């Protein structure tokens, strides 16, 4: 066992063998040997050895524990349940084995058996937790039940009765048990009863979370629409803590609900269960004013009361009755708020919510008013006035962010924008002085100046100013050198490099972000969208692996979390874990990465290092199966991960999100169908049958061709939907979701090529079943298909021609679309070759039969059917075309190497000396990335050329 712990598996196996020589039947030694075998890659031997021991139904703890470890490493948790089922039969009173059995069921989600195991445990050892494990398993059955009716009429009422029995017998001990009772009542929609539990004696046990009882009461009051109670409770909690924002929201909601219902407090008794109720706007206004007065006496400044006042104004305006309540002018209130909190980074996000209250005509005046109160000092007459300390810097930054939000920067002319960029960068560099003592992991105080400058330059770039994008990269790289852990700099660099078609610098930037756990799903798209499409195949494989590793481990990890939740009685977390697992399993990104990863593997290996058939087998792909949960696809991408200070009309909207999800799903459907069609090619494999058994033997295969024809129709439909979608010509915001590759796929002709290749498969199959004799028409059709395919592929190649990077008026311009077209070309030619090798497998046997006939008849000229000549011509033309592309790529490599970036006269004298150094780095990175892409594409095409040469019949 020590050897196993230290990772020395070979020694562990040797030691186990020594032991087994002396004691033939030492179970534990056999299992430890099996673990060693499993870890050295001998899975089958390990499994056989483990089953040998399991068959003997061991009951010693060591063997059981060791087998559990082994099965877990084999990803076969269902075997652990069998193991403990046997152990429990033999040792029926063991608390330990029963609880292991319960946990084994929990790993595989066998809720019904968990319920039984829990009760069995409780019978042996009447401890409360075991009883409630059983109750929780009933709730789990109700959550996982397909039929909601069943869950509400059977599982939940049973769980409720079980808990009530404990309540009646006064056996409730722990907080978790009360939580569980509350959870059952809430799911049964018995809100009144749930409220009574929380407010009653049992509720006193709810102590672990702050305000746990109050929050639960509030939730129930809302469900029951008991607005007086909501209001009184929120009011009471705000008196205790006037900075708790959620209770302000409840307070306002309930006041307006009560006004709309024209509720009046009863004359005699209490207003409500929770005490006094406010049911008029006057009371609300006075209540907020009192909170502000109270705040002025508090030892530290609180933001809540001031923001609540703005919130109330907003709601009153919304109802069209603001002016009569004399709450003050929003502009003045925001100005006062800025004076109080302007030096806090949260000031901008606080005010952002309320800028709608300002009339647009007041924007410039408002900003000027804010600037006037910031202590800035200029060294000389015409110089920029700079802040003297961090406090003033924060205030100034807040104003600059607000100016961007109010669209003041957007309205500037090009010249003004460039001047603004210069000023922002001056302020950025000046602000670095305040952060000299910052650690590498801390952000510089003035980082946002740099980001805002980049946003301005991005505006210019989108307006057609080519040089601006290089300046963006320059400034971001400079910013990153001073603030190496600023994620915003990295994310923006990733987006811009990708837009320019340079993937190489992105891998390193992304890995330095050190994305953890769920982030592989929420921001992984930044990486996986571009890696493969820009020709960085190795990096694409790696980035897909990162993501897939997370998704696959999620399955295993979630079971462990659930088990921990049972052990510690955190029952309310269990449904959350299950929901989390489902959210990840139906993740759009997960489905995309799975599909693209398999297409990529086929592209890099099929018919190069292994046959197409073997590749598909190793991925256990089949054309009939579709493992994507289309109905439940969840878009878990975080599309607002990049900071933006844009006004609402320029920012990413709900509409953009919906459209982006639709586009991603359409593209995924096309990719998934392509993958399934390719995976169907080997199933059509040619089998020589004697003539008469033809019809019977064909049944298996003919259903395969039907599958392929059905998939082709689906692909046609998906392509049509895709084209319809693109007709809308949607433009996402520059920092919004990246568009898919669909537009390029249609416009460069790859789509038509790939579809006609799959139609060709259908024709070749027909030729295969009809034979050569009377198939002149099919042969002609196939010949024409070959011709038009070569024309289409040549067209596609023509769309790849041109310089990838050119120097225009002293600025670099990249053409990422040419690179994407090249990548599509490689993919399309690979599909063409897989289809050709299917043609080859059909035509070869025909040819050898003809040659046999020829020998029999001893005739010198048996006419060769035309399809052979067509195929030969086609393969020869494919070979020529591929050689031409390879030559073109060599040419691109030479041009890219020869690009002398030093000579780029960066006319922009705006650039300071230190900036020039960064510009050089940036342009070098882009050049090197393109060079790398072209090399990888060239290498892959050379391998493909070798496979073409083998196709001569």
N, C-alpha and C positions, 0 to 999 in steps of 0.2 A: 504493500500500500504506500510506503514512503516513496518508492521509486515512481509510482504513478503520480503522486503529488508533485514530485520534482520534474515531471515531464519526461522521465527516462523510461519510455514504454518498453523498449526491447529488453532491458534488464528485468523489468517487472515480469515479462512473459517467461524469461529464463528461471527466475526465482519460483514462479508459480509451478512451472514444470518440475523443478526439483522436489517441491512439496508433494506434488501429485504422484511422484514415483513412490514416495514413502506411504502416503495416505491416499489411496485411489479415490476415495469418496468424499474428499474434503470439498464440500459445496463452495465455500467462500473462495477458495483458491481458484476453482474453475471460473467463477464469475470475474475475479480480479484479472485472470488471464484474458477473459473475453473483453474486458475494458481495454487492456493493452492492445489486443488485436484490433478493436474498433478504432482506437486512436492511431494505429499505424496503417489504417486504410483497408484492413481485411474484414470488411463488414460481414460478408457471408459466413466466414468461419466463426466470427464473434457471435452472430445470431444463433448459429447451430448449437454452439457450446452453451449459450444462455438458455435456449429452449430445453436442452438436456437437463439443466438444473431445475428450471421452472416446472418441468413435467413431474419432478419428485415432490412438488409442493412444499418447499422448505419452510420451517417456522423459526429458524434461528435469525436473530436480529441482523447479524452481520451480512448473511447472504441476501436478506430482503433489501437492506439498505444499498448494498452493492448493485443488486439487479435494478433497483430504482434509478440509480445514477446512470447505469448502462442504457436502460430504455430511454431515459431522458436525452442522452447524447445521440441515440438513434432516432430521435423525434418520434418515438412510438409510445406516447403516454398511455394509450389504451391498454397496453400490456401490463402496466403497473396495477390496473384495477383487477385484472384476472389473478395476479399474484396475491394480492391482499384478500380477495374474495376467498381464495383457497385457505390462506392463513387463518382467517376469521372462523372458517368452518372448523378448523382443527383446534383452535384456541378460542372458544366462543366468548370467554370473559375478559379478553385482553383489551383494556381501554386504549392502549397505545396502537394496537393493530386496527381497531375500529376507527380511530381518528385518522390513521394513515389511509384507510380505505376511503373515508369521507373526502380527504384532500385529493386522493387519486381521482375520485369522481368529479371533484371541482375542476381539476385540470382539463378534463374532456367535456365538461359542461353537461354531465348527466344529472339534471336537476331532480328528477323523480327519485333516482337511486340515492342522491344526496339526502333527500328528505327521509328516506327509510333508514339510511345509515345514521343520521342524526338521532332519530328516535331510538334506534337500537343502542346507541351510545348512552342516551339518557336513561334507558332502562338499567344498564349495567352500573353507571355512575350518575346518580341524579344531580348533575350540575347544570345550573341555568344556561350557560353558554351553549351546551349541546342541544338543549331544547330549542333555543332560538336559532341555532344553525338550521334546524329542521324547518322552522317558520320561514326563515329567509329563503330557503330552497323552494318553498311554495310560491313566494313572491317572484323568484326567478322563473318558475314555470309560467306564472301569469305574464311576465314580461316577454318570454320567448314564445308564448302561445300565438299561433297564427290567428286563432279565432278570438277576437276581443270579448265576445259574449261569454265564452268559456272562462276567460280569466276573471270576468266580473261576477259570474254566477257560481264558479266552483273554487278556483284556487284562492282568490283573495278572501271570500267569506270564511273559508276553512282556516286560513291564517289568522283572521280576526278572532274566530272562536277559540283558537289555540291560545292567543295572547290573553283574551278575556278570562279564560280559565285560570291563568297565572295571576291576573289582577284580582280575581275573586278570592283566590287562596292567599292573597297578599304575599306573593313570592317574587314580585318584581324587585330586582336588586340594583341593576346598573343603568346608567344613562342610555347606553346603546339599546337597551330593551325598550325604553320609552320612545327613543328615536324610531325604532322599528314599528312600534304601535302607531305612531304618528304617520309614518310612511304608508302603512296599510290603509288607514282611514282616508288619507289624502288621495290615494289611488282609487279608493272606492267612492270618491267624491262625497264622503260623509264629513263635510267641513265643520259642521256644527259640533259633531262628536269630537273631532280632532281638536277643536278650539277648547272644549271642556277638558280634554286630557292635558293640554298645555297649561291651561289656567288653574287646573286642579292640583291635588297633592302630588301626582306623578310628575307634573311639570317642574316641581322643585329640584328634580334630579338633573335638569338640563342646565349644566353649569360650565361645560368645557369651553364653549364658544362665548365670546362677548355678546351680550344682548340676544342670546339664542332664543329665549322665550319670547321676547318682544318681537323679534323678526318673524317667528313662526305665527304668533298671534296676528301680526300685521298681514301676513300672507293669507291667513284664513278670513280675516275681515274683508280683504279685497275680493276673495272668491265669493264671499257671501253678500258682497255689495253693501256692507254695513259701514257706510261712509262716516256717520257720526263717530263711531269707535276709531276708524282710521284716523280721523282728524284729531280726536282728543289724544290718541296715543302718540301721533307724530308731534303734536304740540308739546306734550309732556317730555318727549325725548329731546326736542330742540331746546327746551328750557335747561336740560342737563348739559347738552353739548350743542352749542349753536353753530358748529362747523360741519355738522353731518349732512352732506348734500342730499342723500337719498330721502331723508325725512322731509326736507323742504319740498321736494317733488311730490311726495305723498300728501303733504299738508296742502299744497296748492291744488292738486288733483281733487282732493276731497272737498275743499272749500267750494270749488266751482261745481262739483257734482251736487252738493247740498243746495247751492243757489239755484241750479237748474231744476232741482226737484222741489223748490220752494219749501224746504224743510224748516220747521220752527221748533225750538227746544220746548219740552213739556214744562208747564207752569210749576207743578208741585215738585216732582221727584228729580233725581239726578239727570243731567243731560244725556249721559250714556254710561256704559259699563266702565269706560276709561276716564270719566270725569268731564270737565268743561269742553264745550264744542264751539268752534268759530264757524259761523254760517253766513257771514256777509263780507263784502269787499272791504268795508271800513275796518272791521276787526282784523282782517288780514294785513291791511296797510299798517295799522297801529302795531300789530304784533311784530312786523318786520322792522319798523322804526325803533321799537323797544330793543330788539336784538342788536341793532346798530349802536344804540346808546350804551347797552350793556358791554358791547365789544370794546368801546373806547376805554372802559375801565379795566379790561383784561390785561394780563402781564405780557402776553405775546399777541401780535396782530392776527386776527382771524379773517380769512377771505369770505367764508360762507355768507354772513349777513349782507355784505355789499353786493355779492353776485345774486343773492336771493332777490334783492331789490330790482336789479336789472331783469331778472327772470319774471318777476311780477309785472313789470312794465310791459315786457314782451307779450305776456299772456293777456293783459288788459287790452293792448293794441289789437291783438288777434281777435278779441271779442268786440273790438270797435268801441271801447269805452275807457279811454285812458285819461284824457286830459283833466277830467273833473277831480281826479284823486290827488293832484298836487304831489306826485312822487318825485318831481324834479325832471330836469332835462337829461336824457341818456348821455348826450355828448359831455355835459359837465360831470355827470357821475363817473363816466369812464375816465375822464381827465383826472378826477380826484383819486380814482382807483389806481391809475398809473402813478400818481405822485406817491401813493402809499406802498405799492407793490412792484413798481416798474423795475427794480433791480433784481427781481426774482425771475428765473427762467420761465416759471409757469405763467407769468403775466400775459404773455402773448396768447397762449392757448386758452386762458380764461376769457380774454376779451374777444378772441376770434369768434366765439359763439354769438356775441351780441353786436357785431359790426353792422348787421342788417338794420339795426335801429337808427343808424346814421343816414341822413339823406345824402346821396352822391355829391350834391353841390357843396357839401361841407367837408368832404374828405381832405382836401389840401389844407384847409384852414385848421382842421383837427390835428393833422400831422405837425403843422407848423407850431401849434399851441404846445404839443408834447415836446417838440425839439427845444422850445424856449426855456423849459424848466430843467434841461439837462446841463450840468456844469461841464462845458467843454472849453478848452483853451487853445488859441492859435498862437504859434510861435511868432509869426510875422503877419503883415497885412493880408497878403493874398493866399496864405496857406490854409490847409484844411484844419479846422478846430478839432482837437483830439481829446479823448477822455483822460483824466488824470489818475483814475483808479478803476478797479474792477466794477464797482457799483455803477459808476457813470457809463462804463462800457456796456454793461448788461442793459441799462436803460436805453442807450442808443440803439443797441441791437434789436430791442423790442420794437422800437419805432420803425427801424428799417424793415423788419418782418411785416409790420402792419402796413407799411407803404406798399409792399409787394402784394399783400392780400387785397388791398383796396384798388389794385390795378394802376397805381401811379407810375410804376416802372414800365408797365406794358404800353402805356400811352406815349412813351418817349420816342423821339426820332433816333435814327441809328447813331448819330454823333453824340447825342446826350447819353445814350446807353453805354457807349464806349467810355465816355467820361465817368459815368457812374461805376463801371467795372473798375476803372483805374482807382477811383476813390475808395471803393470797397476793399480792393487789394491793399491799398495803403493802410487802411484801418486795420485790416487783418494782420499785416506784418508788424504794425505798431503794437497791436494787442498781444503779440507773442511775448513781449517783454514781461507781461504780467504772469506768464505761465512758465517762466524759466525753471521754477522749482517743481513743475508737474512731473509725475512719474510717466514712464513710457505708456502705461495702461490708461492714463487719464487723458481726457480731451483738453485741447487748448481752449481758453475762454473765447477766443475770437474766431473759432472754426466756422461759425455760421456766416461770417462775412464772406469767407472764401466760397462757401456753398452758394450763397446768394449771387455772387459774381458769376459763378458757373451757370446758374439758372438764366441770368441775363444773356450770357453768351449763347446758351442753347436757343433762346428766343431768336437771336440774330442768325444762328445757323439754319433754323427752320425757315427764316425769311430769305434764305439763299446765300448767306455769307459763308463761303466754304472754309475760310481760314479760322472762323470762330470755333469750330469743333476741336481744332488742334490746340487752340488756346485753353479750351475747357480741360482737355486732358493734361495740359501743362500745369495749370493751376491746381488740379486735383492731385497730381503726383507731388507737387510741391507741398500741398496741404498734408498729404499722407506722410511726407518725410518728417514733418514737425509733430504729427499727431498719429503715430503708427497704428493706433487701435480704433480710429474713427470709422465705424461701420458705414456711415453715410457716404464718406469719400469712396470707400471700396465698392459699395453697391452702385454708385453712379458711374464709377470707372468701368465696372462690369458691363453696365447697360450701354455705355458709349462705345467701348471697344467692340462689343458684339454688333452694334449698329454699323460699325465701320468694317465688320467682317474679320476682325482679328481675335481669334479665340485663345491664342497662346498665353497672353498675360492673365487671362481670366481664371484659369485653373488655380494659379498660385493665389490670386486675390480671394477666390472663393474659399480655398482651404484655410487662408489666414482669418476668415470670418469665424472659423471654428463652429460651424453650424451644429447645433445639438438636437438630437432626438426629433421632435415633431417638426423642427425647421426644415428637415430634409423634404417634408411634404409641403410646407408653406412657402419656402423660398427656393426650393430645388429647381423650380422651373427656369430660373435665371440661367442655370447651367445647362440643363438637359435640352432646352429649346435650341441651343446654338451649336453644341459640341459636334454632333454628327453632321449637321447641315453645313458646317464650314470646313469639313474635310479633316478634322482632327480625330481620326477614328480611335486611336489608342486612348486619348483623353475621354472620348465619348463613352467607351466601354467602362472606363474607370468611374465616370460620374454616374452612369446607370447603376454600377455595382454599389456605390455609396448608398443610393436611394433604396435599392432593392434589399440591401442588407438590413436597413432600418425597418422596411415594411415586413420582411419575413420574421425578424426578431420580435416585432410587435405581437405576433400571435403568441409566441412562447412567453414573453414577458407579462402580457396581460393576465395569463392564468396565474402567474406567481403573485401579481398584485392582488388578485381576487382572494387567493389563499391567505395572504397576509391580512386582508380586510376581515376575513372570517376569524382568524386567530385573535385579532385585536378588537373584534366587535364593531368595526367601522362599517356597519351595514349600509348606510346611505351612500357610501362610495361605490358599492359593488355595481349598481346599475350604471353609474357614471363610467366605470371602467369598460363595461360591456358596450356602452354607446360609443366610447372612444375607439374601441377595437373596430366596431362597425363603420365608424366614420373613416378610419384608415383603410379598411378593406374595400370600401366603395369609393376610394379617392380617385379622382380623374387622373391625377399625376401618376399614381401607382399603375393604373391601366396603361397610360402612355409609355411609361418607362419600360414596363414589361414588353409591350409590343415593339417599341423601337429597339430594345436590347436584342430581341430575337432576330429582327430584320438585320441588325448590325452584325450579329454573329454569323448569320447565313452569308452576308455580304463578304465577310472577312475569311470565312472558312469553307463554305459549301463548294464542293468540286475543286477546292484548292488543296487543303490539307486533309479533308475527309469528304466522302461523297455526300451529295445533297440528302440522300436517304438517311445516312447515319446521323447527319447533323439534326435532321428533323426528329429522328427517333430519340436522340439524346435530350431533346427539349420536350419530349412527349407531346408533340404538337399533332393535332389532327384536324382536317378541314371541317369535320362535322361539329367540333366542339367550339363553343364561344364562352370564354370565362369572364367576360366583361359585364358587370351588372348595369346594363344600359339604363334601366329605369331608375336606379338609385344613385347614379353617379354624383359624387359630391365635389364641388370645386373648393378645395381647401387652400387655394393660393392666397397669399397675402399680397394684394395688389397695391396696398398703400405703404409698403415697407420703405419706399423712398420718400423722404420728406418733400412736401410741396407746399409752397406758400401762395399758390395760384388762387385767383378768385374762383367762386363756384362755377362760373360758366366755362372756365378753362380746365377745371379739375376733373378727375375721373368720376363718372356718375354711375348710378345704379344701372342705367341703360347700357353703358359700356360693359359693365360686368356681365350682364345677361348676354349681350352679343358675343363677348369674348368666350363665354362658356359654350354658346351655340357653335361658334366657329371651331373651338378646340374639339368638341364632340364630333362634328362633321369630319374633321381631319382624322381624328382617331378612328372613325368608322372606316374611312378609306384605307388607312394604314393596316387596320386589323384584317379587313377583307383581303388586301394584297397578301398579307402574311399567310392567311388561311388558303388562298389560292395556290401560293407557292408550295405550301405544305401538302397540297393535294397532288402535285406532280408525280412523286414517287409511287403513289397508290395506283397510278394507271399502268404500272410496270407491265412490260410485254411478256405474256406467257404463251409459249407455242402449244397449241392444242390440235389434236387430230380434227379434221373437218367436221365430222358428224356430231362430236360432243360440244361443238362450238356454242350452240344456244344455251345449253344448261350451264356450262362453265362460266358464261359471260355474266350471269346474274349478279355475282359479287361485284365484279368490276363495273358493270353498267350502272349500278347504283352510285359508284364512285364518280363516274362522269356526270351523272345527274346532279350530284352534290356540287361539282365544279361549275356546271351550267347555272345552277341556282345561285351560287355565290357570285357568278359573273353578273347576273341580273341585279343582285343586290348592290354590286359595285357600281354598275351603271346608274342605279337610282341614287346612290350616295354621291356620285360625281355630279349628277344633275342638281341635287340639293346644294352641293358646294358651290356650283356655278351661280345658282340663284342667289345664294347668300352674298357672293362677292359682287353681284350687280349693285348691291346697296352702297358700294364704295365707302366703307366705314373707315374713318380716321380716328384711331385712339389717341389720347393725349401722349406726348412724347415719353412721359414717365409712367404711362398706364401699362396695360398688358401688352406684351409683344405680340404682333400678329403671327399666325401660323405660317407654315411653308406652302399652304394650299395655293395661294395666288401664283407663285412661281411654278408650281407643279402643273398648273393648267396652262399658263401662258408660254412656257418653253416647250410644250409638246410632250413632256414625259408621260403625261396622263394618257394621251391618245396611244402612244407607243405601247405602254404597259397593257392597256385594255386589249389592243389588237393582238398582242402576244398571247393573251389568255384565250382569245377567240381562235387563234391558230391551233392551240392545244386541242380544242374541240374538233377542228377539221382533221387534224392528224389522227385523232382517235377514230374518227369516222372512216378514214382511209384504212386504218388498222383493222377495223371490223369488216369492211367490205372487200378488202383484198385489192390487188392491182388490176385485175382483169378489166372490169367495166367501170372504172372509176375516173375516166378521163376528165369529167367535169370537176370532181373534187381536186384532182391533181392540178388542174388549171387554176382553181381557186387558191390552192396552197401556193402555187407559183406566184400568183399576183400578190398574195399576202407578203411573201418574201420580198418581192420588189418594193412594195409600198413601205415595208418596215425599214429597208435599207435607206429609202428616201427620208423617212421620218427621223431615223437616227442621225442621218447626215444633217438634217435641219436642226436637230437638237444640238449637234456639235457646233453648227454655225452660230448658235446663240451663246456658245461659250467663248467665242473668239473675241479678242480685244485685250487691252492692257488691264491687268488687275489693279495696278497702282500707276497713276500718271501724274506728271508734274504740269500744272497749268498755272500760268502767271505767278510762278514762284510759290504756289501752294500745292500740297499733295491732295489728290482726289483718289479715293478708293472705290472699287466697283464690286461690292460684296455679292451683287446679283449674279455676276459671271461665275464667281466661286460656287455659289449655290447651284447654278446650272450644271457646272462640272460634276458636282457631287450627285446630282440627279442623273447625269449621263452615266456615271459609273454604275449606279444602281440599276438603271434601265438596261444597260448592256449586260449586267450580270443576270437579270431575269431572262434576257434574250438567250443567254448561253444555257441557262437551266432548261428553257423550253427546247433549245436546239438539241441538248443531249437527250431529251425525251424523243424528239424527231429521230435522232440517231438510233435510239434503241428500237424504234419501230421499223426504220428503213433497213437496218443492217440484216436482220433475219430474211427480209424479202430479197435482198441482194444475194445472200448466200444460196437461197433456194433457186433463184434464177440461174446462178452459176452452175449449180448441180444439174438443172435441166439442160443447160447448154452442153455440159459434158455428155449427158445421156444421149441427146439428139445428135451429138458430134457436129452441130452446125456452127459455122464460124460466126454468124451474126444473129444472135437473138436480140430483137430490138429492145433497148433499155427504155423503160417507161420514163416520161419526161420529168417526173417528180425528183429523180436522182440528180439530173442536171440542175434543176432549180435549186435543190438543196446545196449542191456543191458550189454553185455560183454564189449563193447566199453566204455560205460560210467563208468563201474567199473574200467576198466584199466586207464581211464583218471584220475579217483579219486585217484587210487594208485600212478600213476605217479606224480600228483600234490603234494600229501602228501610227496612223496620222495624228490621232489624239495624243499618243505618247510623245510624238515628235513636237507637237504643239506645246505640250507641257514642258518638255526640255527647253524649248524656246522661252517659255515664261520664266523658268528657273534662271536662265541666263540673264534675262532682262532684270529680274528682281535682284539678282546678285550685283548687277552692274549699276543699279540705281545709286547714284552718289548723293546721299541725303545732305552731306555737309554743304554741298554747293547750293542748296536751297536758300536763295537770298530771302530770308524772312523779312519782307519789306517792312513788316509791322515794327516800326521803331519803338512801339510801345513796350516791347519786351526788354526787360532789364537783363543784365548779364546772367544773374542766377536763373532767370526763367529760361534763357537760351539753352542752358545745360539740360533742363527738364524736357524742353521741346525735342532736343536731340534724342533723349532716352525714349520718349514716347514714339517718335517716328521710327526709331530703331526697332522698337517692340512690334509695331504694326508690320514693318517690312519683314522681320524675322518670322512673324506668325504666318504671313502669306506664303513665305518661302517653305515653311514647314508643311502647310496645307497642301501646297502643290506637290511637294515631295511624297507625302503619304498617298495622295491620289495617284501619282505616277507609279509608285511601287505596286499598288493594288491592281492598276490596269495591266502592268507587266505580267502579274500572275494570271490575270484573266486571259491575256494574249496566249500564254502557254496552254490554257485549256482549250482555246479555239483551235490551236494547231492539232489537237488530238481528235478533232471532229471529222477529219476527212474520211468519208466512207470508202 
